[in-house]
Amino acid sequence: MILKQINGIATRLRNTSWSSLRMIIALLLLALLSPVLALDCVKEANGTVLGSELCLSQAKAGQWCYSSNIGGAIFKGCMDEYTNLNDGNDGNVNCIDIGNGNCKKTGKFGELCCCDKDYCNFGTVSKLALSSFTFGLAWAML
């Protein structure tokens, strides 16, 4: 029974024109790679802070991450916009190194440290390159 089905599929493939077969292969390639292309560039911000604290929040590429000690209270997190957290008194915000060492480590008291926008291992540039390669491959198959 299974051999008959395989034989039927093989017969259909033999009768299928090369352009139709290439289209099927191209669509299968796109379907297989689409989850990879849809990956969101999010990494856990678990790099070392100057000091001993770790930033435990999730950071997207290009966000500002901070660990601050303001009035004895420790605040951690990541945000889209640069904000000066110095309270004018004892505000102390340490730089955070997320993943690949692209954070600046020369922050002043009360200042956030900018992390490189492409710090993710599989960043925007890689995704664009892979998607254009996949599109080109699919186009060549058609």
N, C-alpha and C positions, 0 to 999 in steps of 0.2 A: 504493500500500500504506500509506504513512504517512498520506496524507489520509484513508483509510478508518479508521485507528486514531484520528486526531484527531476525525473525525466521530462515531465510536462513543463517545468520551469526552464530547464535547459533548452527544450525545443522552442519555447517562446523567446528566450534570449537569442537563440540562433536566428530566429526570424525577425528579431528587432533590428532596426537600422542602427548604424554606429552612432549617429547623432542623438538618437533617443537614448541609447545606452549611456552616452557621455552625459546627457542631461540628468539621468537617474543617478549616476555616480556623483555628479556635481551637487545635486540636491542632498544626497546622503552625506557628503563632506560638510556642507553647510549645516546640516542638522546635527552632525556630531560635534562640530566646533562651536556652535552657537552658545552652549553653556559656558565655554571657556571665555568667549568674547563678552559674555554678560557679567563676568566676575566684577564685583565692586571692589575698588581698590581700598580695602579697609584692613588695617593691621592692628594688633593689640599694642598699645603704647606701653611697652614693658622695658624700655631702655633705662639706663642708669641716670639718676638725677645727681647733680653735684651735691653731695651729701649722702644720705642713706635711704631716702624715700623713693618709691616707685610710683609712676603714674599708671593707674590701673584702668583708666577709661579707654574707650575705643576712639581711635583718632583716624580721620580720613585724611588723605593726602592734601597738603596745603593748609591744614588747620594749625592754630597756635596751641601748644600744650604747655601746661604750667603746673607747678607744685608750689604753693605759697604758704607761708606761715605769717598770718596777720593777727596780731594780738593773741598769739598762742594757739589760734585755731588753724588747722591745716586744711587748705582747699586744694583739690586736684581736679583737673579736667582739661578739656580741649574746646576751643571755640573757633569760629570762622574769622572773626575780626580781631585785630590787635587791640588790646586794652591794657592800660597801665593800672596794675593792681596795687601800686604803692599807696598805703594809707597815710603817708607823710610822717609816720612815726617808726614803727618797727616792721613794716611790710618787707617781707623777704621772699622773693620768688626765684626759685632755682631753675637753671636750664635743664631740659630733658633731652636725652639722646634717644631717638626712636629708631631702633633697628639698625640702620646702616651708618650712623655717625655723621649725618649731614646737618644735625642741629648745631647752631652756634653755641659755644660754651663760654661766652664772655658776657653773660647778661649782667646788668646792674641790678641793684636792689629794686624790687617792685616792677621789673620788666619781664615780659614774656620772651621766650626765645623762639624764633621762627624756624620751623622745620622745612627742609627741602620739599617742594611740591611733588617731586617724583621719588619719594623715599621708598615707596612700595616696591617689592621685588618684581611684581608684575604690574608695572605702572601704566599710565595712559599711553606713553610712547610705544610700549610693547604691544598694547592692545590694538593701537592703530596699525602698527606694522603687520600684526598677525591677521587683522581683518582685511587689510588691503591685499595681503598675500593670498588669503583664502578666496577673496573676490576674484583676484586675477586668475587663480587656479580654476575656479568654477567657470569663469568666462572663457578660458582656454579650452575647457572641456566641452563647451557648447558648440 
